[in-house]
Amino acid sequence: MENKKKQLRIALRNCGVINPENIEEYIARNGYAALASVLETNNPQVTIEAIKKSGLRGRGGGGFPTGLKWEIASKNHADQKYVVCNADEGDPGAFMDRSILEGDPHSVLEAMAINGFCIGATKGLIYIRAEYPLAIERLLIALKQAEEAGVLGKNIFGTGFDFEIELRYGAGAFVCGEETALIHSMEGERGEPTFKPPFPAQEGYLKKPTNVNNVETFANIPVIILKGWEWFASIGTEKSKGTKVFALAGKINKVGLIEVPMGITLREVIYEIGDGIKDGKKFKAVQTGGPSGGCLTEKFLDTPIDYDNLIAAGSMMGSGGMIVMDEDDCMVSVAKFYLDFTVEESCGKCSPCRIGNKRLYELLHKITEGKGSMDDIDQLKNLSRVIKDTALCGLGQTSPNPVLSTIENFWSEYIAHVVDKKCPAGQCKALKSYVIDPDLCIGCTACARACPVGAIKGEKKIPHEINQNTCIKCGACIEKCKFNAISIK
């Protein structure tokens, strides 16, 4: 997606520009020059300091300062250390990391080698979903070419530095995006998180110091080395430097990947880069941060996007999924959708997430079925806060965010569902009523013939009626009626 005035490509700088299966094209765009520069300087601390001063924060969702993470790993001494690239991107509607690996795999390999030199590691591991065959294929080609070119493997650039990278495949568990769960999965154990500390930088893969960064974080590293930390730090906001890649999806005219400077507003992203809402409908909310984030309303459209502002607004950056919703979306159903995903993806290790989120989902289901009460909403809020405070890992701690943010910003919709037994957006099937207007119905019987359960009765040329107890709310009658006599109440 192009909008040159608003976008700035750093992590995506080579995507769509070079042939990702040709290392020479990457080298022609200063590829591996950053690695050569770091090895020539031969001072890991200088590079770590540059990454710290750049202000780069983890792009996987947590936003931890990257340079500080490297520094901690470098200070923990061991006979073997590891660099791990987290490519287990699993948020609904998110495809940033996959696109970088498919379009510019060498940028990640180069950054991992730089990281390895800085922390004293000679081995790298890329944990990638087996569901991403093209990304895997291109990574394998890139690894082979890099080793043949001497920029990976033994004695890189004749400096005596060795660094090898291998792939480890994930089975598509969302929880394995959490670094300790990811490490256990790579070790052949169940993909379950463990309590921190110790952090992976202290005791990670095979109990050795391990630095874990995600794909987009690594993609920024070579540019910071080549252009200088001052250049990178000049982009973005005071506490969130550089750019962020987002996957724009949902009810928006232009969907796709964008890369924008931190501090841009949601209004600029949605209306200028994304070209506004589909079919001229009214903007309702945008979900940032996937299942871990929250729904932001119109009042947040002019909020500058960065880590701290999104958390203050009740959402989070997450890995970069951004799903736009319009007036036809039911926010209670949206919260239920994300809880359904979280329940499915929970590893089950801790009871707040395993049981608590299941109860949250059941309460939301009850409300969307028209069987909820005000007590259920109170229970939703209380249970959400307990889960946030007691769950073991980030997945569980952030899973109630969609519930809390929709209750906060769309209180009237919850009231409509439990008090009026109505879904304002008309999305909750159980709360729909199909009604025939006797003034418009001519008794053509088309709707009665289309009804699969015989819920519509009436004589020819006499207005028909729908039996609400029999109606399954499939909508077949509306499709067949040529006189607009049937409406949803």
Disulfide bonds with the S-S distance in Angstrom:
none
